[in-house]
Amino acid sequence: MFHQNKLEKLLSIPIISPVVDLIHFDNKYYLLLDEKIHILDEDFKKTDVYESQLGYKDVFVFNEKLYAFEDNYLLENIDGTWVDLNLYAPQNTDFLFSIKGTNSLYFAYDNGDFYSFDGQDFAPYSSELNEYLNENYPISGKLFNHKLIISTLSGGVVLAEEKSGEIVSTIQNYNGLPTNEVTALTMDRQNGLWLAHPYGLSRASINIPLSDFQFYPGLDGLPEATLIRNDTFWVGSTEGLFYLKEVKDYETLQKKLVQKVKIATPNEPKVEKEAKSDNFLEDLFSFGENDAQEEFISEELKKYRTIYRNDGIRFKALRKKLEEKEQQLRDSIRNTVDENSKSKKSGSSPKYRSIVKTIDISRLKSIDFEYQKISEVAGQIETILDTDYGLIARSNTGIFLVDRQEVIKISNLKMVKKLYSQFGKRILWLTHEQGLFSLDLSNPENTLTKHSNNIFHDLLIKNDKLIAVGDNILEIFRIDGQSLNTSKKLDISNNFSEELVIYTQENKVKLIRSDAILELDLVSYQLKIDSLFKSPLKYFLKDQKNNVWLLSSNDEWSTLNSQLSFQAIKWMHIVPAVKNINMVNDSTIFFTTDEQIIRWKSSNKENYPLPKTFIDAVMVENKWVESDEFIELKHGQNNLKVILSTPEYLFKEEVEYQYFVKGLMDDWSSWSKNREIDFPYIPTGDYKLQIKAKTILNSEISNFDLYFEVLPPYWQTWWFYIIEIVFFSILIIISIRLNTTNQSSYLTKTFTFLTLILILEFFATIFENNLEGYVDESPVYTFAINVVLALSITPIERGISKLLVIINSKRSKKLISEMRKNQIKNKNE
């Protein structure tokens, strides 16, 4: 729970012999170290060691049996003896790692062979996965959520279904990974996949309802709008109109996916900063050039790879050798071409040039879809509209109609602001800087008619009325066929100078601006305020289905005329700034941002795992506290700070905390994103700090306690009270003794008076301490207590004196009585 996780050294190991593996089986530890298996007892004392000339590569437990790999041979430990299972192992290759699956074990070799073992049979696992690993060199692997996840040297990470062996997806440079060389991987509590690579660490979120559609190959430019029509996904971008289709020809896709790598010319020195590039795609896509040369280089590299592997060259060394050979081949081809064109151009040549680098088809087979461009549609596509007569794309070069792959340019009108279409009618209404127009699609000539000179931003048709809204104007038209007649013009107050949106809700026409919602009465043609926002909206927009989306000042999304699920609202917190929304249905929404296309798809199969909140630090007087169970503050150390931490990677800014301390607080604190709990002053006593935490997706996720104590000063401790009681008891006994032995009257009275004063001061101190925290700190209370005690000294002293006189008289009478009895007794004798 606390941040101070103490490490205890169990065994000293030389730096030159790092630990490979450590497992626990049958009350013993098996430590794989320096290709030897060391056996340790429960106290980590070495009891035995297994050695081999071939060397042990792995040790693991499966089906309550102990196994090991001796070189490439699988062994089983039977009664302390390793027995070779005589199973087939790949030749001329080295064992790399094993993965413990649900019902089988999986083994990887450095040539890409991947085998499964169910306790009896040892066989190749999946031809599809083996092909991928053979091309990209596996490094490590794990099983997560019934998927085999394997990192590779040149192919990123591959994810395969354990049951079928089919590749589900890959994480490569083309879909966001900085490099395709992944050296290690692991999973966190929230099913996030952590990848280690030469550039550091990356985290991939697994099983969340958000998917990135930007990384499918073939899409050029930045996305502007999306649409699903007839089960086809369409995207309008700054470079044209695209649709997503299934990949069937991977060789064609291989030619599309290329990397522009900068190679230094022989006459120019290398610039390390620019020349360094060991990625395959780097998100730069273009079409292949000089296919014959590329095919020749690819075939040559395959030959050299076989030669180098036979020479025992592996991993990074192999990759480096291949890259050197590739550069030699390219330089050789370039020099041959340059011999014939030396005199074409004078002056200095560029330091670097671009070349094309193909990608293994095995790495492309995880790509299910690719974008196909509609070549007939030109320019930047700003809007895509779904109509019953086809798909309409609004471009900065005109308006296009796409119907069954047939593309027609229906208008050359540029800089159109808004398109509006009525289902069942072949009339397209559009706004422009020059006014309001209509386009008759039933006319082969696509006649364009102008109806108004006003500039409008949004349109709506209701009860045969067309309602148009501009910056400061609302105009209502009566539709008569294709002609419009103005019914009413209304001025609108628009202090924010924004593009207002008009929509329908519960059969009412409403208008939205940042500070309010206005309602339009279609009978009286008057606008009235429907509701006011507590604070102005940050942003609002209308989606493809005319649903209005609002972003509040608190960064909370909501919709006005449609029901939006709670899950969708919460997941929108990690979507970047949205500029277009395509709500397909209640369970599928596409968001278009400045650079991405993100799909949210509702899923009830797996909930997003809860993060764990813990105490990151405890500080007393701004110094770290090393205790991990109970916090003690000495007298004078009244400042306590508790720092909380929640490893939440998707909603890291949306974690809130609440706390309560009985005796210090009257009620729970309000929910806050501040993860520091600070107590500037705490009175003496024992306390329990109760802590709660929650994220935006879940309610309470953690509820735990921290116990701490503020120690009292020494004069309030039990042992000091005992010393005081003993001390005052001795004073009282001495005082009584002096008063009963008829010693010096002055000395007796002085000592008695002093004892009385000390006792009264003792009681005054106790009384003041008990009042601490209940009354205001003021010298008046101390003065009043001392006055009362001072006035009580004389009465108490007189009372004690009378008591002592009574005691002494009784004692005297008793002595006199005993003396008389003794005298009578003596006379009788």
Secondary structure, DSSP 8 states (H G I E B T S, - for coil): -BS-----------TTS-EEEEEEETTEEEEEETTEEEEE-TT--EEEEE--SS-EEEEEEETTEEEEEETTEEEEEETTEEEE------SS--EEEEEE-SS-EEEEETTS-EEEESSS-EEE--HHHHHHHHHH-EEEEEEETTEEEEEESSS-EEEEETTT--EEEEE-GGGT-S-S---EEEE-TTSEEEEEETTEEEEEE-S-SEEE-TTSTT--S-EEEEEEETTEEEEEETTEEEEEEE---HHHHHHH--EEEEEE-TTS---HHHH----S-TT-------HHHHHHHHHHHHHHHHHHHHTT--HHHHHHHHHHHHHHHHHHHHHHHHHTSTTS--S---SEEEEEE---HHHHTT--EEEEE-TT--S-EEEEEEETTEEEEEETTEEEEEETTEEEEEE---S--EEEE-TT--EEEEEETTEEEEEETTSTT--EEEEESS--SEEEEETTEEEEE-SSEEEEEEEETTEEEEEEEEE---TT----EEEEETTEEEEEETTEEEEEETTTTEEEEEEE-SS--SEEEE-TTS-EEEE-TTS-EEESSS---HHHHHHGGGS--EEEEEEEETTEEEEEESS-EEEEE---SS-------EEEEEEETTEE---SS-EEE-TT---EEEEEE---SSSTT--EEEEEEBTTBSS----BS--EEEES---SEEEEEEEEEE-SSSSEEEEEEEEEEE---GGGSHHHHHHHHHHHHHHHHHHHHHHHTT--HHHHHHHHHHHHHHHHHHHHHHHHHHHBTTB---HHHHHHHHHHHHHTHHHHHHHHHHHHHHHHHHHHHHHHHHHHHHHHHHHH-
